[in-house]
Amino acid sequence: SVLVDCDKKEVEEIRTKASSSDTSKRKRKNTQESVVNEQIKFVGDQLGKIANALEQFIIEWRWKDFMTTSYIVYLIIL
């Protein structure tokens, strides 16, 4: 066995530094996760807008197609 001469103040200082380092790592990780979550939310919102625009386009396209077909049928009947 080896005797180590450590004073309690040094040991406490080392513990504090280690604890502080762990806290910093957790904060960085939480910040990174928060940024990723915001990016996911943004992309989700954008995809929702795209889906709504496509749906509206399809509705308008079908309506125009229907009206064109109806007009042609009307002319043929006349």
PyMOL commands that set and color helices and strands:
alter all, ss='L'
color gray80, all
select helices_A, chain A and resi 8-77
alter helices_A, ss='H'
color red, helices_A
deselect
rebuild
show_as cartoon
